[in-house]
Amino acid sequence: MNEFDIKAAGWDQNPIIWERAEAIANDIKRLLPLNKQMTALEFGAGTGVTSFILKDSLKKITLMDNSSEMVKVMNNKIKTSKVKNLKTLNFNLEKDDFKDAKYDLIFNQMVLHHISDIEKIIAKFYNLLNPGGYLAIADLYSEDGSFHGEGFTGQKGFDPIELSSLLLKPGFENISHQKCFVINKEISDTETKQFDVFLLIANRP
């Protein structure tokens, strides 16, 4: 059981999760020409909050996550709400190749900084997109490591310009980024710190 399996049951009780997803989803809808013919993949979907917000703008969304407990929560939410165009997929794309489908949009939020090999996952995103498809990444700007604290082995955020250069390697085009959300997080009993979140958009030609 990983840390996200442990956190899954109480994940949706944190209001910041909803506020952040709402901000990111609204910017995706504003910046991309979403329509009801498009299929999408949310990578690292967690409990699927962002996909639930975007569901009425797209034909179908696959909610992929490697946490079985997160997938259970998503399945319960889908069943309870009787949503027809969301489906879950318990899959570890970081470790395994997925070849069963391609998509018009891939989006993720606060997931990339948990990935060890960024270039590899970007190449996988590229290969999973249909020509003309879009990639939307929301994540932390570069930070000093205090967001997760000691012991975290992932990325300490990203410089969007450096990340953009990695997206150019497999062939992404029309790359842009902007700040989309601010997280105020308690990092100790006496200190609260501000962490900025960017949204990066790219296109597969």
trRosetta pair geometry for C-beta under 8 A, 3 or more apart (Angstrom, degrees):
i j d omega theta_ij theta_ji phi_ij phi_ji
1 5 4.3 -125 -163 88 84 146
1 6 6.2 99 148 -53 114 83
1 69 7.4 46 -144 -24 99 130
2 5 5.2 108 52 3 61 102
2 6 7.4 -122 106 -3 37 90
2 66 7.9 28 25 111 151 98
2 67 6.2 -109 61 -105 113 94
3 6 5.6 -55 -155 36 37 114
3 7 6.2 23 153 -11 70 112
4 7 5.6 -57 -136 45 37 105
4 8 6.3 66 156 -59 65 87
4 46 7.3 -116 -159 -118 124 73
4 65 7.7 -130 135 178 146 119
4 67 4.0 -97 104 -82 115 152
4 69 7.1 174 122 62 69 106
4 70 5.7 -18 150 -41 110 123
5 8 5.9 -29 -153 -13 28 119
5 67 5.1 -162 -64 -158 67 100
5 68 6.5 19 -108 52 110 76
5 69 3.9 113 -145 9 66 129
5 70 7.3 -96 -91 -19 47 79
6 69 7.6 115 -28 55 21 164
7 10 6.5 -85 -170 58 57 88
7 11 5.6 81 139 -74 88 90
8 11 5.6 -33 -149 -19 30 120
8 47 6.9 143 -156 -74 74 98
8 67 6.3 -180 -72 142 123 131
8 69 3.8 -176 16 126 156 105
8 70 4.7 -138 -114 -73 116 56
8 72 7.0 76 145 56 148 97
8 73 5.1 -162 170 -22 103 132
9 69 7.2 -60 -40 172 75 118
9 73 6.9 -167 -95 -82 39 121
10 13 5.0 -50 -171 25 73 124
10 14 7.5 75 141 -29 83 90
11 14 6.7 -59 -177 17 39 106
11 17 6.4 110 164 -98 77 167
11 46 6.3 -171 174 176 153 107
11 47 4.9 170 92 -27 134 132
11 70 7.3 40 -15 -114 160 88
11 73 6.9 91 37 142 122 174
12 17 6.5 -121 -122 86 39 146
12 18 7.5 64 -158 -56 71 101
12 47 5.3 -116 -57 113 99 165
12 49 6.9 160 -111 -75 91 113
12 73 7.4 179 -19 176 116 134
14 17 4.6 89 84 -11 97 107
14 18 7.9 174 97 -3 60 81
15 18 5.7 -57 -160 38 48 108
15 19 6.1 44 148 -19 77 107
16 19 5.5 -54 -140 41 37 111
16 20 5.9 37 160 -20 69 108
16 183 6.5 73 -170 -131 132 92
17 20 6.2 -60 -148 38 22 108
17 21 6.3 18 156 -15 60 112
17 46 7.9 -148 -155 139 123 153
17 47 7.8 37 165 42 145 121
17 49 5.9 152 149 -20 99 167
18 21 5.8 -58 -143 40 29 109
18 22 6.1 32 157 -23 65 108
18 49 6.1 -130 -101 -161 58 139
19 22 5.8 -56 -149 34 27 113
19 23 6.5 26 155 -17 62 107
19 181 7.6 137 128 -146 87 123
20 23 5.9 -57 -151 35 30 110
20 24 6.3 23 156 -14 66 109
20 109 6.9 154 140 160 108 140
20 110 7.4 25 147 -26 147 133
20 181 5.2 89 -130 -179 75 164
20 183 7.0 8 -86 -80 125 101
20 197 6.9 68 -146 17 108 169
21 24 5.8 -58 -144 41 31 108
21 25 5.9 29 159 -18 67 111
21 49 4.2 -106 -78 118 175 115
21 50 4.4 -135 -151 -74 103 73
21 53 6.0 160 142 -7 103 142
21 109 6.7 170 -103 60 68 162
22 25 6.0 -56 -140 40 25 108
22 26 6.2 27 159 -20 62 109
22 53 6.2 -172 -103 -116 56 154
23 26 6.0 -57 -148 35 25 110
23 27 6.6 21 156 -14 61 107
23 180 5.6 145 142 155 106 90
23 181 4.5 123 96 -82 151 109
24 27 5.9 -60 -152 38 30 107
24 28 6.4 32 151 -21 66 105
24 50 6.2 -37 87 -118 119 121
24 109 5.1 25 -173 -97 176 139
24 138 4.6 -37 -128 -68 130 167
24 180 5.8 88 -96 130 62 142
24 181 6.6 -46 -53 -26 82 132
24 197 7.6 -64 -75 132 106 134
24 199 6.1 159 -135 -89 79 121
25 28 5.6 -52 -147 34 34 113
25 29 6.4 32 155 -17 66 105
25 50 5.3 180 -67 -150 107 77
25 53 4.0 7 -167 108 176 134
25 54 5.3 -141 -144 -57 111 91
26 29 5.8 -55 -149 38 31 110
26 30 6.2 29 152 -19 65 109
27 30 5.5 -55 -143 39 34 112
27 31 5.8 15 164 -8 69 115
27 178 7.6 -153 -159 75 138 115
27 180 4.9 -72 -22 -130 162 128
27 199 5.1 156 111 22 144 170
28 31 6.3 -67 -136 45 24 97
28 32 5.7 -20 -180 20 65 118
28 34 7.4 60 138 -45 89 130
28 54 6.7 -26 89 -99 136 128
28 107 6.2 9 -116 -116 149 149
28 136 5.2 44 -113 -157 109 169
28 199 7.2 -136 -63 -163 73 140
29 32 7.1 -65 -114 53 16 82
29 34 6.0 -58 -123 18 64 135
29 54 7.1 -166 -63 -117 100 86
29 57 5.9 -125 -111 -100 105 166
31 136 8.0 133 79 -110 124 120
31 176 7.9 -149 -163 81 134 125
31 199 7.6 164 13 122 155 132
31 201 5.6 -132 135 -62 137 159
32 105 7.0 93 159 -112 157 128
32 134 5.4 130 -130 146 132 176
32 136 6.9 -84 -36 -63 143 128
32 201 6.7 -165 -64 -140 101 131
34 38 6.1 -108 -152 39 64 148
34 54 7.4 -122 -141 -163 160 101
34 57 4.3 31 128 156 139 114
34 58 6.0 -70 -169 -70 111 81
34 105 7.3 -3 -107 -50 90 157
35 38 5.5 108 62 -11 65 104
35 57 7.6 -55 -81 174 13 70
35 58 7.7 70 81 -108 26 49
36 57 7.5 -127 -71 174 65 29
36 58 6.8 148 -114 -164 41 14
36 59 5.3 97 175 -73 53 73
37 59 5.7 20 -151 -47 13 129
37 104 7.9 76 111 -26 73 167
38 58 5.1 -74 83 -137 94 86
38 59 5.8 167 63 7 37 97
38 104 4.0 -115 -149 79 89 144
38 105 5.8 46 165 -6 127 111
39 58 7.0 108 -116 173 21 110
39 59 5.6 -52 -73 69 63 110
39 60 4.9 -9 -122 64 86 91
39 61 7.5 170 -166 -83 58 36
39 62 7.6 32 174 -9 100 96
39 101 7.6 -97 134 168 146 124
39 103 5.1 -116 106 -133 91 72
39 104 5.5 112 50 11 60 95
39 105 7.6 -173 98 31 39 79
40 51 7.7 -179 99 -122 122 93
40 54 7.2 -46 66 123 165 136
40 58 5.1 -33 -3 -163 121 160
40 60 7.3 -177 30 95 67 49
40 61 4.6 -18 72 -111 100 80
40 62 7.2 -165 97 26 51 68
40 103 5.7 85 -129 -171 23 124
40 104 6.6 -60 -73 64 63 78
40 105 4.1 -23 -111 73 96 101
40 106 7.0 168 -162 -83 71 31
40 107 6.6 -4 -174 9 120 100
41 61 7.3 160 -90 -161 20 65
41 62 4.9 -17 -111 65 72 101
41 64 6.0 10 -171 -2 98 120
41 101 7.9 152 -70 98 120 116
41 103 4.6 -125 -11 -45 100 166
41 105 7.4 -177 28 96 61 57
41 106 4.8 -12 66 -112 99 79
41 107 7.7 162 85 26 53 58
41 128 6.6 -39 24 146 157 134
42 45 4.1 82 109 -94 115 99
42 48 7.1 123 77 -124 153 65
42 50 6.2 157 -129 81 139 111
42 51 4.8 -102 -18 -64 151 112
42 61 6.0 32 -13 178 102 113
42 62 7.2 -167 26 89 67 51
42 63 5.1 -5 58 -117 112 63
42 64 6.6 179 83 29 57 72
42 106 7.9 158 -91 -160 24 55
42 107 5.7 -28 -109 73 70 83
42 108 6.5 130 -168 -88 62 60
43 64 5.5 -16 -115 70 49 115
43 93 6.3 -62 -140 34 110 152
43 106 6.1 29 -19 -175 112 102
43 107 7.4 -178 20 85 81 31
43 108 4.3 -46 68 -72 90 122
43 111 6.1 179 111 106 87 163
43 125 7.4 -74 -31 -96 156 100
44 64 7.2 -7 -25 95 31 81
44 65 5.9 80 -138 -110 30 78
44 66 7.8 -24 -101 9 68 86
44 108 5.1 60 46 -144 106 117
44 109 8.0 -147 93 51 109 46
44 111 3.2 135 72 -124 159 140
44 114 7.4 141 -126 51 148 130
45 48 5.0 22 158 -85 116 63
45 50 7.4 -132 -145 49 74 99
45 51 6.0 -3 -146 -17 120 129
45 63 3.8 130 -167 -166 180 87
45 64 6.0 123 -13 53 107 40
45 65 4.9 -101 43 -48 80 107
45 70 7.3 154 84 146 76 123
45 74 6.6 47 112 -88 125 148
45 88 7.6 -138 65 -126 147 81
46 49 6.8 -23 88 8 119 93
46 65 6.3 162 -43 -103 21 142
46 67 7.8 24 -119 44 42 132
46 70 5.4 -107 -160 -154 33 132
47 70 6.0 -115 -68 -155 56 83
47 73 4.8 -52 -122 113 94 130
47 74 5.9 -177 -158 -68 44 77
47 77 6.9 93 174 -16 90 149
48 51 4.6 -57 -165 47 81 116
48 52 5.6 87 133 -30 92 95
48 63 4.8 -15 -101 -134 106 153
48 73 7.9 -172 13 106 101 91
48 74 4.3 104 -20 -121 130 106
48 77 6.3 -171 63 71 129 143
48 78 7.6 -11 98 -53 172 95
48 86 6.8 81 -165 -173 139 141
48 88 7.6 -81 -68 -91 132 98
49 52 5.9 -57 -152 32 29 111
49 53 6.8 25 153 -17 63 105
50 53 5.7 -57 -155 35 35 111
50 54 6.3 15 154 -6 69 112
50 107 6.9 -130 137 115 139 124
50 109 5.9 140 -55 8 152 130
51 54 5.8 -65 -140 48 33 100
51 55 6.1 60 156 -62 67 89
51 61 4.6 176 -151 127 111 151
51 63 5.2 -95 -8 -86 168 109
51 86 5.8 112 142 -123 124 121
52 55 5.8 -21 -144 -16 30 120
52 77 7.2 -69 -77 146 136 133
52 81 7.6 77 -133 47 117 174
52 83 7.4 -118 -121 -67 81 163
52 86 7.2 -9 -84 -73 63 158
54 57 5.3 -69 -169 43 67 112
54 58 6.0 28 145 -1 96 118
54 61 6.7 103 92 -70 108 150
54 107 7.7 104 -21 47 170 154
55 58 6.7 -84 -146 48 28 91
55 61 6.2 -101 -104 11 72 129
55 83 6.1 -45 -171 -156 161 132
55 85 5.8 142 -166 77 97 108
55 86 5.8 -52 -111 -53 124 109
58 61 5.7 80 90 -54 139 94
58 85 7.2 172 97 143 79 135
58 105 7.1 -103 -113 40 136 135
59 85 6.5 -150 151 -152 38 132
60 85 4.7 -129 -105 -168 59 88
60 86 7.6 175 -159 -78 63 30
60 87 7.3 2 -175 8 106 102
61 85 6.6 71 15 133 75 87
61 86 5.3 -12 67 -111 96 73
61 87 7.8 171 89 29 52 61
62 87 5.7 -26 -113 73 66 88
62 88 7.7 119 -166 -127 62 13
62 89 5.4 16 178 -7 106 125
62 101 7.1 127 -25 76 157 151
62 103 7.4 -117 28 -86 113 129
63 71 7.9 156 110 -118 104 72
63 74 5.5 -159 110 -165 149 155
63 86 6.1 26 -20 -173 117 98
63 87 7.0 -174 21 90 83 35
63 88 4.9 -39 72 -107 101 63
63 89 6.8 160 77 21 47 75
64 88 7.8 143 -84 -167 31 55
64 89 4.6 -26 -100 74 74 107
64 91 5.3 -48 -152 53 104 104
64 93 6.4 49 148 -30 142 120
64 98 7.9 -52 -124 -73 150 169
65 70 4.7 -80 130 95 154 130
65 71 5.6 -168 66 -61 108 84
65 74 7.4 146 18 -13 133 143
65 88 7.5 -42 26 -159 96 98
65 89 7.7 132 21 78 53 60
65 90 6.7 -33 76 -115 67 55
65 91 7.8 96 57 43 22 58
66 90 7.0 91 -129 -171 30 65
66 91 6.6 -68 -87 97 71 28
66 92 3.9 61 -112 -89 127 78
66 93 7.6 -128 -55 10 109 64
66 94 7.3 -52 -39 20 151 103
67 70 3.8 68 87 8 115 111
67 71 6.6 175 93 -12 61 82
67 90 7.9 -109 75 -134 28 91
68 71 5.5 -53 -150 37 35 115
68 72 6.5 43 149 -25 65 100
68 90 5.5 37 -101 -138 68 140
69 72 5.4 -44 -150 29 36 116
69 73 6.8 38 151 -18 63 99
70 73 5.7 -53 -154 34 35 112
70 74 6.5 35 149 -18 66 105
71 74 5.6 -52 -148 37 35 113
71 75 6.3 37 153 -22 66 104
71 88 4.9 129 -151 169 89 138
71 89 7.8 -117 -120 75 124 18
71 90 4.5 -42 -57 -77 166 98
72 75 5.7 -53 -147 35 30 112
72 76 6.5 30 155 -18 63 105
73 76 5.8 -57 -153 36 31 111
73 77 6.4 29 152 -18 65 107
74 77 5.7 -58 -149 37 32 110
74 78 6.2 32 155 -19 68 107
74 86 7.8 -126 176 148 105 123
74 88 4.9 131 102 -88 130 129
75 78 5.7 -53 -145 37 31 111
75 79 6.2 30 156 -18 64 108
75 88 5.6 -78 -66 9 83 148
76 79 5.8 -56 -146 38 29 110
76 80 6.1 27 157 -18 65 110
77 80 5.8 -55 -142 39 28 110
77 81 6.0 10 165 -2 65 114
78 81 6.4 -66 -138 48 23 97
78 83 5.2 -88 -144 53 71 103
78 86 5.3 -139 -112 89 117 113
78 87 7.7 94 -143 -99 163 35
78 88 7.1 -141 -10 -28 148 104
79 82 7.4 18 -180 -73 29 48
83 86 4.9 21 118 21 128 111
91 96 6.8 -105 -175 68 89 123
91 98 6.1 64 161 -85 149 127
92 95 4.5 11 123 33 118 106
92 96 5.6 88 79 14 80 101
93 96 6.7 -81 -117 64 27 70
93 98 5.8 -47 -110 -10 92 122
93 121 7.0 87 120 -132 105 93
93 124 6.1 151 170 140 108 152
94 115 5.8 -160 -108 -129 122 93
94 116 7.4 89 -170 28 129 85
94 117 7.4 134 -161 44 90 93
94 120 7.9 81 -152 101 62 117
94 121 6.2 -26 -107 -86 71 113
97 124 7.2 -148 -123 -122 68 112
98 101 7.7 -28 149 41 105 73
98 124 7.6 75 34 -173 90 115
98 128 6.8 27 83 -99 105 123
101 128 7.7 39 96 -158 66 91
102 128 5.8 -179 -127 -175 64 47
102 129 6.5 67 -171 168 94 6
102 130 5.0 114 135 -61 118 75
102 133 7.7 -132 163 -46 96 155
103 106 5.7 110 84 -61 136 80
103 128 5.9 14 22 146 98 91
103 129 6.1 -52 71 -110 74 53
103 130 6.6 -138 88 -7 23 90
103 133 6.3 104 104 -144 63 145
104 129 7.4 76 -131 -154 17 78
104 130 5.5 -23 -88 38 60 121
104 132 7.4 -22 -141 99 85 88
104 133 4.8 -153 -154 -114 36 93
104 134 7.1 23 150 21 64 81
105 129 8.0 49 -86 -123 13 100
105 133 6.2 -155 -64 -166 36 90
105 134 4.9 -5 -112 63 78 94
105 135 7.7 165 -157 -84 54 29
105 136 7.0 4 -170 3 99 107
106 125 5.2 -160 87 -150 158 96
106 128 6.2 78 -67 94 139 118
106 129 6.1 -97 -8 -76 113 98
106 133 7.3 55 -4 153 85 123
106 134 7.5 -165 32 98 60 54
106 135 5.2 -10 66 -114 96 73
106 136 7.4 -178 93 30 50 66
107 135 7.5 159 -83 -165 50 44
107 136 4.1 -6 -112 66 93 105
107 137 7.6 -162 -148 -71 54 35
107 138 7.7 27 -176 -1 92 97
108 111 4.2 -73 171 36 122 132
108 112 6.5 121 102 -42 130 85
108 136 7.6 164 26 93 50 68
108 137 6.0 -1 61 -121 89 64
108 138 7.0 -154 102 36 50 74
108 139 8.0 18 108 -57 94 99
109 138 3.9 -5 -117 68 83 116
109 139 7.2 -175 -156 -67 44 57
109 197 7.9 33 -160 -173 97 135
110 113 7.1 -41 -162 27 51 108
110 138 6.7 -27 -28 105 63 90
110 139 6.0 145 -91 -115 36 63
110 140 7.2 62 -116 -30 76 87
110 197 7.4 -45 -69 -125 92 127
111 114 6.0 -65 -172 32 47 111
111 115 7.2 47 140 -30 75 104
111 139 7.3 -94 42 -89 50 106
112 115 5.5 -51 -159 19 47 118
112 118 6.8 55 -176 -122 102 97
112 121 7.3 180 -128 95 82 145
112 137 5.8 29 -33 -160 143 119
112 139 4.8 -62 46 -75 111 151
112 155 7.1 -28 127 41 76 141
112 158 7.1 -11 107 -31 128 139
113 139 5.6 150 -29 -164 98 121
113 140 5.8 10 -48 32 150 108
113 154 5.0 91 147 139 68 126
113 155 4.2 -120 -144 66 68 96
113 156 7.4 103 -153 -68 118 6
113 157 6.1 -15 -102 -81 134 33
113 158 7.1 -135 -82 -28 92 94
114 154 4.6 -66 -117 -106 34 150
114 155 7.7 -82 -29 22 17 85
115 118 6.0 115 102 -87 114 59
115 121 5.1 -35 -172 -16 154 155
115 154 7.0 66 30 -142 30 105
115 155 7.2 -4 59 -9 64 117
116 153 7.6 -14 -92 131 102 99
116 154 7.2 -108 -76 -119 60 63
117 120 3.9 21 126 21 119 122
117 121 6.4 137 94 -17 74 86
118 121 6.1 -62 -149 39 31 104
118 122 6.2 32 155 -21 67 109
118 155 7.1 54 -62 -65 122 145
118 163 7.6 -98 174 -125 142 84
118 166 6.1 -4 124 173 113 165
119 122 5.7 -56 -147 36 31 113
119 123 6.4 32 155 -20 65 105
119 166 5.7 -122 -94 -159 76 113
119 169 6.7 -10 -144 63 104 154
120 123 5.8 -55 -153 34 30 111
120 124 6.6 30 150 -18 63 104
121 124 5.4 -50 -151 35 38 115
121 125 6.5 46 149 -23 66 99
122 125 5.5 -47 -152 31 35 115
122 126 6.6 39 149 -22 64 102
122 166 5.7 151 -3 137 169 104
122 167 5.9 -128 -162 -98 135 60
122 169 7.5 82 105 56 132 107
122 170 6.3 -175 127 2 93 129
122 172 7.8 -80 179 -19 109 133
123 126 5.6 -50 -151 32 35 115
123 127 6.5 28 154 -14 65 107
123 169 7.7 -55 -76 100 93 108
123 170 4.8 163 -111 -78 68 137
124 127 5.8 -58 -146 41 33 108
124 128 6.2 27 156 -18 66 112
125 128 5.9 -66 -148 39 28 108
125 129 6.6 28 156 -27 64 108
125 135 5.4 65 158 -112 132 132
126 129 6.1 -61 -155 26 29 111
126 135 7.8 -43 -77 -50 57 140
126 170 4.0 -146 -15 126 170 144
126 171 6.3 110 -154 50 138 93
126 172 6.5 -114 -98 -55 108 90
126 204 5.9 146 -145 -105 70 121
127 170 7.8 -94 -38 -170 77 142
129 133 3.4 -157 -173 77 103 140
129 134 7.5 177 -141 32 134 20
129 135 6.7 -80 -68 -56 145 92
129 204 4.3 141 104 7 137 153
130 133 4.6 116 56 -44 67 117
130 204 7.5 148 86 81 35 130
131 204 6.3 -120 -126 119 36 100
131 205 6.7 -19 -155 125 85 39
132 203 7.2 -26 -157 -172 35 101
132 204 6.8 -31 24 82 14 78
132 205 7.3 23 -71 -159 47 25
133 203 7.4 161 89 -155 36 59
133 204 4.8 8 59 41 82 116
134 201 6.6 -21 -168 -164 110 89
134 202 7.1 149 -158 81 61 45
134 203 5.7 -31 -102 -102 69 65
134 204 7.5 -140 -71 11 23 80
135 167 7.5 -164 76 -138 144 125
135 172 6.7 -55 29 -121 132 133
135 200 7.9 -11 114 110 93 89
135 201 7.3 152 84 -156 58 42
135 202 4.6 -9 58 61 104 95
135 203 7.7 -155 20 -71 78 21
135 204 7.2 84 -21 -33 101 93
136 199 6.5 -10 -170 -171 93 97
136 200 7.3 160 -154 82 44 52
136 201 5.5 -7 -104 -103 76 72
137 163 7.5 -131 92 159 149 141
137 199 7.3 157 83 -156 45 48
137 200 4.6 -11 61 58 96 102
137 202 7.9 15 3 7 103 105
138 180 6.4 -72 -128 59 112 140
138 181 7.6 44 -171 18 124 120
138 197 5.9 32 177 168 93 112
138 198 7.0 -167 -142 93 56 42
138 199 4.8 -18 -95 -100 87 74
138 200 7.6 -179 -77 19 38 68
139 157 6.9 161 141 -140 96 62
139 158 5.8 51 100 17 125 119
139 197 6.7 -157 116 -148 12 81
139 198 6.7 -18 62 56 59 80
139 200 7.8 -24 26 8 93 109
140 143 5.8 -49 159 -9 128 119
140 147 6.3 -58 -117 -61 163 171
140 157 3.6 -91 111 -107 102 97
140 158 6.9 121 82 17 63 72
140 195 5.8 -33 -133 172 110 115
140 196 7.3 111 -152 80 61 50
140 197 6.0 -51 -91 -101 46 66
140 198 7.9 64 172 15 9 81
141 157 5.2 18 107 176 27 135
141 158 6.9 -89 -135 67 30 55
141 159 7.4 47 -159 -98 73 40
141 160 7.2 -49 -110 -27 80 94
141 179 7.8 -22 -44 -103 126 94
141 195 7.5 -175 45 -174 85 70
141 196 4.8 13 10 79 125 100
141 197 7.4 -141 -12 -94 78 19
141 198 5.8 91 -64 -21 84 109
142 156 6.4 46 -155 114 65 87
142 157 4.4 174 -104 97 22 113
142 158 6.2 -98 -61 93 71 8
142 159 5.2 3 -33 -57 124 72
143 146 6.6 -104 152 41 113 77
143 147 5.3 73 93 -24 154 113
143 156 5.6 -129 67 172 67 86
143 157 4.4 98 5 -8 82 138
143 195 5.9 -15 -87 -126 148 103
144 156 6.9 -41 166 -174 5 133
145 148 7.1 -67 -173 51 57 83
145 149 7.5 98 148 -107 78 9
145 152 6.9 177 -160 58 84 118
145 156 4.9 -49 -73 -114 69 125
146 149 6.5 30 -154 -82 43 55
146 187 4.8 15 166 -145 109 150
146 193 6.1 46 109 38 133 166
147 156 7.7 148 26 -147 110 67
147 157 7.2 106 0 -47 146 104
147 183 8.0 64 -133 89 109 136
147 185 6.7 72 -136 65 68 157
147 187 7.6 -75 -97 -97 25 114
147 193 8.0 -118 -84 89 62 126
147 195 5.5 71 -98 -96 114 155
148 151 7.9 -116 134 73 101 72
148 152 3.6 72 109 -69 134 156
148 154 7.2 87 0 45 166 107
149 152 6.3 112 66 -18 51 111
149 187 7.1 167 -76 -156 96 87
155 158 6.5 21 147 -62 137 82
157 195 7.8 -152 -81 -161 135 108
158 162 6.8 -144 -175 71 83 101
158 163 4.6 41 170 -52 134 127
158 198 7.8 -102 75 44 100 125
159 162 4.1 64 77 13 107 110
159 163 6.6 175 83 -12 52 85
160 163 5.3 -54 -141 41 35 114
160 164 6.1 45 155 -28 66 101
160 177 4.0 -151 -179 103 145 170
160 198 5.1 -88 -69 123 131 167
160 200 5.7 -180 -144 -81 106 118
161 164 5.5 -47 -149 29 31 116
161 165 6.9 34 150 -22 60 99
162 165 5.7 -49 -155 28 36 113
162 166 7.1 37 147 -17 63 99
163 166 5.7 -52 -158 32 39 112
163 167 6.7 40 146 -21 67 103
163 177 7.9 88 71 -69 117 152
163 200 6.4 -103 107 -73 130 170
164 167 5.5 -53 -152 33 37 114
164 168 6.9 46 149 -29 65 97
164 175 4.6 140 -144 136 103 145
164 177 6.8 -118 -63 -19 117 124
164 200 6.9 -149 -76 -150 84 130
164 202 7.7 166 -130 -80 74 119
165 168 5.7 -42 -157 19 37 117
165 169 7.7 53 147 -34 58 91
166 169 6.0 -36 -167 4 42 117
167 170 7.4 -61 -167 38 42 91
167 172 4.0 -49 162 55 96 142
167 175 5.5 131 87 -99 140 141
167 200 7.7 -167 -38 151 153 132
167 202 5.1 -126 176 -96 146 163
168 171 7.6 45 -175 -84 39 10
168 172 6.2 -93 -85 60 32 82
168 175 7.3 -86 -63 -12 81 145
171 204 6.9 58 103 -140 101 74
171 205 6.7 -101 156 29 105 100
172 175 6.0 71 128 -67 111 109
172 202 4.1 9 -179 169 129 133
172 203 6.7 130 -163 62 75 39
172 204 6.2 -54 -107 -84 67 60
173 202 7.0 128 59 -169 30 82
173 203 5.2 -45 72 72 80 94
173 204 7.6 118 23 -118 85 16
173 205 5.2 48 9 -46 134 104
174 201 7.7 -45 122 118 89 92
174 202 6.6 140 79 -148 68 48
174 203 4.4 18 53 19 118 120
175 200 6.8 -1 -168 -176 91 99
175 201 7.1 169 -146 87 45 53
175 202 4.5 -2 -100 -100 81 93
175 203 7.9 -138 -63 16 54 70
176 200 7.3 174 90 -150 39 57
176 201 5.3 -7 59 56 85 97
176 202 8.0 170 21 -74 55 55
177 198 5.1 24 179 170 111 125
177 199 6.6 175 -148 87 66 43
177 200 4.2 -20 -96 -99 103 76
177 201 7.2 175 -81 16 50 66
178 198 6.5 162 85 -152 24 83
178 199 6.0 -14 61 55 75 87
179 182 7.8 27 172 -61 116 81
179 196 5.5 -46 -135 -176 115 118
179 197 7.1 106 -157 76 67 46
179 198 5.6 -60 -97 -99 46 69
179 199 8.0 84 -178 12 9 76
180 197 5.8 -63 64 103 82 92
180 198 6.4 99 7 -153 90 25
180 199 4.2 49 -26 -16 144 110
181 196 7.6 149 85 -161 49 51
181 197 4.1 -6 63 54 94 122
182 194 5.9 -17 -172 -163 107 102
182 195 7.3 148 -162 76 57 44
182 196 5.7 -28 -106 -104 73 63
182 197 7.1 -153 -75 15 25 85
183 194 7.2 144 78 -157 50 49
183 195 4.5 -19 63 64 102 97
183 196 7.8 -162 22 -75 76 16
183 197 6.4 75 -17 -31 101 110
184 192 5.7 26 174 167 92 116
184 193 7.5 174 -151 84 54 30
184 194 5.6 -24 -98 -98 70 69
184 195 7.9 178 -80 22 24 72
185 192 6.7 169 86 -155 28 73
185 193 6.0 -27 65 62 80 77
185 195 6.1 2 11 6 118 117
186 189 7.7 39 178 -99 118 21
186 191 7.2 130 -154 89 60 49
186 192 5.1 -42 -92 -97 59 79
187 191 5.4 -38 61 96 92 102
187 192 7.1 141 9 -120 77 27
187 193 5.1 12 -9 7 127 118
188 191 4.6 40 45 35 101 96
